[in-house]
Amino acid sequence: MPRMLPDVLKNLFRKPATVKYPKQRRTLPENFRGKPVVDKEKCISCGLCVKVCPDSAITLDEKTKKPRVWMGLCMMCGRCADVCPRKVFTMSKEFELATYNKYEAMSE
């Protein structure tokens, strides 16, 4: 116990290592990958995004043949944005995607 006392006193007055998240926000890095945003007007329905998605989170809509992203499965790796020839996918800075309804996690 006496050997621990200097460490306790030293850390008592030190700045905390964590951030008080909801009240205090961190700045996101420039190359941060958040929720993928789909511009369906540019899409040519090539299906490359479906093939490279490691989580199978992207499917092609049966009627329109445009991509849909299931955010409950997406790990935001950015492969869809890298492989798309028309740059349909862009990675946004949005990452707070919690919801109680799993069907709200499907992109339109």
N, CA, C and O atoms as a DFTB+ gen file, in Angstrom:
432 C
 N C O
     1  1       0.815      -1.201       0.000
     2  2       0.000       0.000       0.000
     3  2       0.859       1.267       0.000
     4  3       0.567       2.179      -0.773
     5  1       1.907       1.368       0.831
     6  2       2.716       2.600       0.818
     7  2       3.454       2.814      -0.507
     8  3       3.719       3.954      -0.888
     9  1       3.789       1.723      -1.214
    10  2       4.481       1.894      -2.496
    11  2       3.545       2.455      -3.556
    12  3       4.002       3.078      -4.514
    13  1       2.254       2.247      -3.401
    14  2       1.279       2.698      -4.379
    15  2       0.888       4.168      -4.188
    16  3       0.398       4.801      -5.123
    17  1       1.094       4.703      -3.014
    18  2       0.654       6.054      -2.685
    19  2       1.258       7.135      -3.581
    20  3       0.520       8.031      -3.988
    21  1       2.556       7.112      -3.915
    22  2       3.081       8.136      -4.827
    23  2       2.430       8.110      -6.213
    24  3       2.193       9.160      -6.811
    25  1       2.143       6.907      -6.720
    26  2       1.480       6.802      -8.024
    27  2       0.057       7.340      -7.969
    28  3      -0.396       8.005      -8.901
    29  1      -0.636       7.060      -6.898
    30  2      -2.006       7.548      -6.744
    31  2      -2.019       9.064      -6.681
    32  3      -2.851       9.697      -7.333
    33  1      -1.133       9.654      -5.925
    34  2      -1.086      11.110      -5.802
    35  2      -0.670      11.773      -7.117
    36  3      -1.181      12.836      -7.471
    37  1       0.247      11.149      -7.828
    38  2       0.698      11.694      -9.112
    39  2      -0.436      11.693     -10.128
    40  3      -0.604      12.666     -10.863
    41  1      -1.220      10.613     -10.182
    42  2      -2.316      10.499     -11.141
    43  2      -3.563      11.257     -10.719
    44  3      -4.440      11.508     -11.546
    45  1      -3.657      11.617      -9.474
    46  2      -4.820      12.336      -8.984
    47  2      -4.942      13.714      -9.623
    48  3      -6.054      14.191      -9.849
    49  1      -3.832      14.349      -9.911
    50  2      -3.833      15.704     -10.463
    51  2      -3.486      15.751     -11.955
    52  3      -3.313      16.833     -12.515
    53  1      -3.388      14.616     -12.582
    54  2      -3.071      14.536     -14.002
    55  2      -4.337      14.713     -14.852
    56  3      -5.440      14.397     -14.408
    57  1      -4.167      15.209     -16.052
    58  2      -5.282      15.374     -16.995
    59  2      -5.814      13.988     -17.387
    60  3      -5.020      13.077     -17.617
    61  1      -7.163      13.808     -17.470
    62  2      -7.708      12.488     -17.829
    63  2      -7.323      12.072     -19.247
    64  3      -7.159      12.912     -20.131
    65  1      -7.183      10.766     -19.448
    66  2      -6.787      10.233     -20.747
    67  2      -7.979      10.087     -21.689
    68  3      -7.793       9.949     -22.898
    69  1      -9.179      10.115     -21.163
    70  2     -10.375       9.929     -21.981
    71  2     -11.088      11.250     -22.238
    72  3     -10.800      12.262     -21.599
    73  1     -12.017      11.222     -23.178
    74  2     -12.814      12.398     -23.529
    75  2     -14.236      12.157     -23.037
    76  3     -14.745      11.042     -23.154
    77  1     -14.873      13.159     -22.499
    78  2     -16.258      13.032     -22.059
    79  2     -17.138      13.137     -23.295
    80  3     -17.610      14.216     -23.655
    81  1     -17.349      11.989     -23.938
    82  2     -17.846      11.916     -25.306
    83  2     -19.101      12.703     -25.653
    84  3     -19.007      13.564     -26.528
    85  1     -20.231      12.495     -25.068
    86  2     -21.380      13.219     -25.641
    87  2     -21.238      14.730     -25.553
    88  3     -21.717      15.450     -26.429
    89  1     -20.588      15.213     -24.513
    90  2     -20.442      16.660     -24.349
    91  2     -19.253      17.206     -25.125
    92  3     -19.312      18.313     -25.660
    93  1     -18.202      16.453     -25.185
    94  2     -16.971      16.909     -25.832
    95  2     -16.670      16.002     -27.028
    96  3     -16.478      14.798     -26.856
    97  1     -16.629      16.560     -28.216
    98  2     -16.402      15.792     -29.448
    99  2     -14.936      15.848     -29.852
   100  3     -14.251      16.848     -29.641
   101  1     -14.479      14.761     -30.431
   102  2     -13.127      14.728     -30.980
   103  2     -13.181      15.164     -32.435
   104  3     -14.207      15.021     -33.099
   105  1     -12.086      15.688     -32.915
   106  2     -12.015      16.028     -34.333
   107  2     -11.644      14.770     -35.109
   108  3     -10.737      14.036     -34.717
   109  1     -12.339      14.528     -36.196
   110  2     -12.102      13.331     -36.986
   111  2     -10.941      13.554     -37.943
   112  3     -10.773      14.660     -38.456
   113  1     -10.137      12.530     -38.193
   114  2      -9.040      12.670     -39.147
   115  2      -9.561      12.915     -40.565
   116  3     -10.720      12.633     -40.868
   117  1      -8.706      13.432     -41.410
   118  2      -9.091      13.795     -42.776
   119  2      -9.567      12.585     -43.581
   120  3     -10.516      12.700     -44.356
   121  1      -8.933      11.443     -43.413
   122  2      -9.288      10.258     -44.197
   123  2     -10.210       9.313     -43.424
   124  3     -10.173       8.104     -43.652
   125  1     -11.027       9.831     -42.526
   126  2     -11.960       9.029     -41.743
   127  2     -13.030       8.435     -42.654
   128  3     -13.568       9.125     -43.519
   129  1     -13.336       7.152     -42.457
   130  2     -14.365       6.480     -43.249
   131  2     -15.596       6.262     -42.378
   132  3     -15.564       5.484     -41.425
   133  1     -16.670       6.948     -42.711
   134  2     -17.930       6.785     -42.002
   135  2     -18.946       6.083     -42.880
   136  3     -18.590       5.217     -43.679
   137  1     -20.186       6.446     -42.738
   138  2     -21.274       5.835     -43.489
   139  2     -21.105       6.087     -44.987
   140  3     -20.882       7.228     -45.392
   141  1     -21.206       5.039     -45.821
   142  2     -21.113       5.258     -47.263
   143  2     -22.375       5.941     -47.795
   144  3     -23.495       5.571     -47.445
   145  1     -22.168       6.933     -48.640
   146  2     -23.267       7.658     -49.271
   147  2     -23.312       7.238     -50.736
   148  3     -22.291       7.214     -51.423
   149  1     -24.509       6.910     -51.196
   150  2     -24.679       6.396     -52.558
   151  2     -25.368       7.438     -53.428
   152  3     -26.444       7.926     -53.084
   153  1     -24.747       7.781     -54.563
   154  2     -25.363       8.666     -55.547
   155  2     -25.911       7.782     -56.669
   156  3     -25.197       7.444     -57.613
   157  1     -27.169       7.419     -56.551
   158  2     -27.766       6.441     -57.472
   159  2     -27.924       6.968     -58.894
   160  3     -28.097       6.180     -59.824
   161  1     -27.870       8.264     -59.075
   162  2     -27.992       8.834     -60.428
   163  2     -26.778       8.486     -61.289
   164  3     -26.903       8.327     -62.503
   165  1     -25.612       8.369     -60.667
   166  2     -24.383       8.054     -61.403
   167  2     -24.222       6.562     -61.669
   168  3     -23.453       6.174     -62.548
   169  1     -24.930       5.724     -60.929
   170  2     -24.710       4.275     -60.961
   171  2     -25.055       3.680     -62.316
   172  3     -26.075       4.026     -62.913
   173  1     -24.196       2.776     -62.803
   174  2     -24.433       2.074     -64.065
   175  2     -24.766       0.600     -63.822
   176  3     -24.832      -0.183     -64.770
   177  1     -24.974       0.223     -62.574
   178  2     -25.374      -1.135     -62.167
   179  2     -24.374      -2.195     -62.604
   180  3     -24.765      -3.254     -63.096
   181  1     -23.095      -1.918     -62.427
   182  2     -22.069      -2.885     -62.817
   183  2     -21.930      -4.010     -61.792
   184  3     -21.529      -5.118     -62.148
   185  1     -22.257      -3.744     -60.522
   186  2     -22.212      -4.775     -59.500
   187  2     -20.854      -5.013     -58.879
   188  3     -20.702      -5.946     -58.090
   189  1     -19.866      -4.206     -59.203
   190  2     -18.541      -4.394     -58.603
   191  2     -18.572      -4.183     -57.090
   192  3     -17.864      -4.866     -56.350
   193  1     -19.383      -3.248     -56.637
   194  2     -19.471      -2.978     -55.208
   195  2     -20.002      -4.198     -54.456
   196  3     -19.569      -4.476     -53.337
   197  1     -20.928      -4.916     -55.062
   198  2     -21.487      -6.118     -54.438
   199  2     -20.422      -7.203     -54.339
   200  3     -20.354      -7.921     -53.341
   201  1     -19.598      -7.323     -55.364
   202  2     -18.573      -8.367     -55.393
   203  2     -17.459      -8.126     -54.385
   204  3     -16.947      -9.085     -53.807
   205  1     -17.065      -6.867     -54.156
   206  2     -15.918      -6.607     -53.278
   207  2     -16.301      -6.405     -51.820
   208  3     -15.416      -6.360     -50.966
   209  1     -17.580      -6.284     -51.506
   210  2     -17.997      -6.040     -50.123
   211  2     -17.727      -7.282     -49.280
   212  3     -18.330      -8.326     -49.527
   213  1     -16.829      -7.198     -48.283
   214  2     -16.484      -8.381     -47.493
   215  2     -17.610      -8.836     -46.567
   216  3     -17.616      -9.991     -46.141
   217  1     -18.552      -7.967     -46.248
   218  2     -19.642      -8.312     -45.338
   219  2     -20.931      -8.655     -46.058
   220  3     -21.920      -8.996     -45.409
   221  1     -20.950      -8.574     -47.376
   222  2     -22.174      -8.743     -48.175
   223  2     -23.249      -7.767     -47.716
   224  3     -24.428      -8.114     -47.648
   225  1     -22.835      -6.553     -47.404
   226  2     -23.750      -5.517     -46.928
   227  2     -24.399      -4.767     -48.085
   228  3     -25.365      -4.034     -47.874
   229  1     -23.888      -4.935     -49.299
   230  2     -24.418      -4.231     -50.463
   231  2     -25.149      -5.224     -51.355
   232  3     -24.622      -6.281     -51.701
   233  1     -26.361      -4.862     -51.715
   234  2     -27.145      -5.664     -52.653
   235  2     -27.669      -4.743     -53.744
   236  3     -27.760      -3.530     -53.555
   237  1     -28.011      -5.324     -54.878
   238  2     -28.636      -4.553     -55.948
   239  2     -30.146      -4.699     -55.822
   240  3     -30.663      -5.810     -55.697
   241  1     -30.842      -3.581     -55.855
   242  2     -32.302      -3.584     -55.791
   243  2     -32.846      -4.317     -57.017
   244  3     -32.371      -4.101     -58.132
   245  1     -33.833      -5.178     -56.813
   246  2     -34.349      -5.997     -57.905
   247  2     -35.016      -5.172     -59.008
   248  3     -34.906      -5.511     -60.186
   249  1     -35.696      -4.105     -58.638
   250  2     -36.419      -3.300     -59.635
   251  2     -35.504      -2.325     -60.351
   252  3     -35.466      -2.287     -61.580
   253  1     -34.765      -1.535     -59.582
   254  2     -33.976      -0.456     -60.176
   255  2     -32.540      -0.859     -60.513
   256  3     -31.851      -0.149     -61.245
   257  1     -32.091      -1.995     -59.982
   258  2     -30.701      -2.461     -60.171
   259  2     -29.680      -1.473     -59.622
   260  3     -28.551      -1.408     -60.109
   261  1     -30.069      -0.710     -58.621
   262  2     -29.172       0.248     -57.959
   263  2     -28.750      -0.328     -56.614
   264  3     -29.497      -1.114     -56.030
   265  1     -27.583       0.036     -56.107
   266  2     -27.085      -0.552     -54.855
   267  2     -27.845      -0.064     -53.624
   268  3     -28.265       1.090     -53.544
   269  1     -28.010      -0.979     -52.667
   270  2     -28.569      -0.670     -51.356
   271  2     -27.571      -1.166     -50.323
   272  3     -27.015      -2.255     -50.465
   273  1     -27.343      -0.378     -49.291
   274  2     -26.365      -0.724     -48.260
   275  2     -27.091      -1.034     -46.958
   276  3     -27.875      -0.220     -46.469
   277  1     -26.832      -2.198     -46.404
   278  2     -27.371      -2.584     -45.116
   279  2     -26.349      -2.160     -44.067
   280  3     -25.340      -2.833     -43.861
   281  1     -26.625      -1.023     -43.398
   282  2     -25.655      -0.442     -42.471
   283  2     -25.438      -1.297     -41.228
   284  3     -24.426      -1.141     -40.545
   285  1     -26.366      -2.195     -40.924
   286  2     -26.169      -3.107     -39.805
   287  2     -25.046      -4.096     -40.055
   288  3     -24.474      -4.634     -39.107
   289  1     -24.721      -4.344     -41.313
   290  2     -23.643      -5.267     -41.676
   291  2     -22.365      -4.547     -42.104
   292  3     -21.272      -5.100     -41.979
   293  1     -22.493      -3.340     -42.598
   294  2     -21.352      -2.608     -43.164
   295  2     -20.303      -2.303     -42.098
   296  3     -20.631      -1.809     -41.019
   297  1     -19.035      -2.599     -42.406
   298  2     -17.954      -2.268     -41.483
   299  2     -17.193      -1.016     -41.926
   300  3     -16.141      -0.693     -41.373
   301  1     -17.728      -0.324     -42.917
   302  2     -17.194       0.954     -43.385
   303  2     -15.730       0.854     -43.805
   304  3     -14.911       1.703     -43.453
   305  1     -15.418      -0.188     -44.556
   306  2     -14.042      -0.401     -45.005
   307  2     -13.676       0.496     -46.187
   308  3     -12.502       0.816     -46.374
   309  1     -14.661       0.907     -46.987
   310  2     -14.397       1.796     -48.107
   311  2     -14.028       1.090     -49.397
   312  3     -13.662       1.752     -50.368
   313  1     -14.110      -0.227     -49.440
   314  2     -13.785      -0.945     -50.681
   315  2     -14.743      -0.582     -51.806
   316  3     -14.341      -0.492     -52.966
   317  1     -16.010      -0.373     -51.462
   318  2     -16.999      -0.009     -52.487
   319  2     -16.636       1.317     -53.137
   320  3     -16.793       1.485     -54.347
   321  1     -16.150       2.259     -52.336
   322  2     -15.759       3.560     -52.871
   323  2     -14.497       3.457     -53.717
   324  3     -14.332       4.201     -54.683
   325  1     -13.609       2.537     -53.357
   326  2     -12.362       2.379     -54.107
   327  2     -12.576       1.721     -55.461
   328  3     -11.926       2.096     -56.437
   329  1     -13.475       0.747     -55.536
   330  2     -13.620      -0.043     -56.757
   331  2     -14.603       0.563     -57.758
   332  3     -14.550       0.223     -58.940
   333  1     -15.481       1.434     -57.328
   334  2     -16.535       1.954     -58.207
   335  2     -15.955       2.811     -59.338
   336  3     -15.260       3.791     -59.069
   337  1     -16.232       2.456     -60.605
   338  2     -15.673       3.218     -61.730
   339  2     -16.314       4.596     -61.898
   340  3     -15.689       5.494     -62.462
   341  1     -17.531       4.779     -61.429
   342  2     -18.230       6.059     -61.572
   343  2     -18.220       6.886     -60.298
   344  3     -18.830       7.954     -60.256
   345  1     -17.541       6.414     -59.257
   346  2     -17.450       7.097     -57.955
   347  2     -18.845       7.346     -57.375
   348  3     -19.153       8.446     -56.916
   349  1     -19.679       6.308     -57.404
   350  2     -21.031       6.369     -56.857
   351  2     -20.979       6.440     -55.327
   352  3     -21.785       7.134     -54.707
   353  1     -20.040       5.728     -54.730
   354  2     -19.913       5.679     -53.274
   355  2     -18.896       6.710     -52.787
   356  3     -17.804       6.835     -53.342
   357  1     -19.267       7.431     -51.759
   358  2     -18.335       8.303     -51.044
   359  2     -18.497       8.005     -49.559
   360  3     -19.596       7.708     -49.091
   361  1     -17.410       8.087     -48.836
   362  2     -17.436       7.798     -47.404
   363  2     -17.627       9.110     -46.646
   364  3     -16.791      10.010     -46.724
   365  1     -18.728       9.207     -45.915
   366  2     -19.031      10.431     -45.165
   367  2     -18.341      10.408     -43.808
   368  3     -17.655       9.442     -43.475
   369  1     -18.515      11.446     -43.042
   370  2     -17.957      11.528     -41.690
   371  2     -18.969      11.073     -40.633
   372  3     -18.692      11.151     -39.436
   373  1     -20.134      10.603     -41.069
   374  2     -21.187      10.190     -40.142
   375  2     -20.880       8.791     -39.586
   376  3     -20.678       7.846     -40.349
   377  1     -20.849       8.669     -38.263
   378  2     -20.564       7.370     -37.669
   379  2     -21.500       7.017     -36.520
   380  3     -21.453       5.889     -36.029
   381  1     -22.328       7.919     -36.085
   382  2     -23.268       7.635     -35.003
   383  2     -24.548       7.094     -35.621
   384  3     -25.457       7.861     -35.937
   385  1     -24.624       5.794     -35.794
   386  2     -25.692       5.173     -36.558
   387  2     -26.564       4.241     -35.721
   388  3     -27.277       3.413     -36.288
   389  1     -26.532       4.345     -34.417
   390  2     -27.300       3.450     -33.556
   391  2     -28.795       3.671     -33.754
   392  3     -29.254       4.801     -33.917
   393  1     -29.551       2.565     -33.737
   394  2     -30.995       2.622     -33.900
   395  2     -31.627       1.427     -33.199
   396  3     -30.969       0.406     -32.997
   397  1     -32.894       1.548     -32.829
   398  2     -33.618       0.439     -32.222
   399  2     -34.291      -0.440     -33.266
   400  3     -34.609      -1.596     -32.988
   401  1     -34.510       0.092     -34.458
   402  2     -35.176      -0.640     -35.519
   403  2     -34.147      -1.015     -36.580
   404  3     -33.562      -0.134     -37.210
   405  1     -33.919      -2.312     -36.785
   406  2     -32.865      -2.736     -37.718
   407  2     -33.181      -2.361     -39.159
   408  3     -32.264      -2.279     -39.976
   409  1     -34.442      -2.131     -39.498
   410  2     -34.795      -1.779     -40.870
   411  2     -34.506      -0.315     -41.166
   412  3     -34.503       0.089     -42.329
   413  1     -34.264       0.485     -40.137
   414  2     -33.843       1.872     -40.354
   415  2     -32.379       1.918     -40.809
   416  3     -31.915       2.946     -41.302
   417  1     -31.664       0.822     -40.647
   418  2     -30.261       0.751     -41.015
   419  2     -30.057       0.483     -42.500
   420  3     -28.915       0.415     -42.954
   421  1     -31.122       0.329     -43.260
   422  2     -31.014       0.094     -44.696
   423  2     -31.031       1.426     -45.428
   424  3     -31.911       2.254     -45.192
   425  1     -30.072       1.638     -46.309
   426  2     -30.049       2.881     -47.070
   427  2     -31.172       2.878     -48.100
   428  3     -31.612       1.821     -48.552
   429  1     -31.623       4.052     -48.458
   430  2     -32.724       4.167     -49.445
   431  2     -32.175       4.102     -50.844
   432  3     -32.934       4.180     -51.810
